[in-house]
Amino acid sequence: MIIVKPVGGLANRMRVLAASVQLAESIGDSVRCIWEANNELGASYTDLFKKSNRFFLSNKKYGRLRSSYKQDSFQRFLSAAWNKLHGIDYYFSIGNVDAINDAGADYNSFFRMLKPLLEKGTTVFFTSGSYLADLEDASLFVPTDGILEKIDEYSADFSSNICGLHIRRTDNIWALENSPLD
């Protein structure tokens, strides 16, 4: 089983969750998602999207898990024992996921490493806001009825030639300094 805690803004979380579901479905496994509303994104999954039958939402708190990445044998033993107390076989932090992808020189490296672990029936918990896989399907994100009504309201007057533009204004210093609105 994959337990994933996507972090960052909306698009980052959607990418991580969709990639996790895609990996799990490719090997007949399941996904449990911990989607926390916080200062990065102040909305729960169900505030934005209808529940999907392709993954489970969870509010479970796991305490302080210990990394399963790059440790000597004694540290690996201690981490494994600690994580087992929480029902986790392997835990990878944000930094672990990024380091594995960087070492592999592409964003698929982490999932290539996870796949054989998951095929053995283990439970893997990871936190990420990174790009993890080429996405083939984002159909699990169906907006709530209230959001669909707003979309219909805003888009009613759109012509067939419309283009959307996302302007980052809050979290990217480089964009703020180098991409003025004018």
PyMOL commands that set and color helices and strands:
alter all, ss='L'
color gray80, all
select helices_A, chain A and resi 10-26+45-48+73-85+94-104+109-119+145-155+173-178
alter helices_A, ss='H'
color red, helices_A
select strands_A, chain A and resi 2-6+31-33+56-57+90-92+124-128
alter strands_A, ss='S'
color yellow, strands_A
deselect
rebuild
show_as cartoon
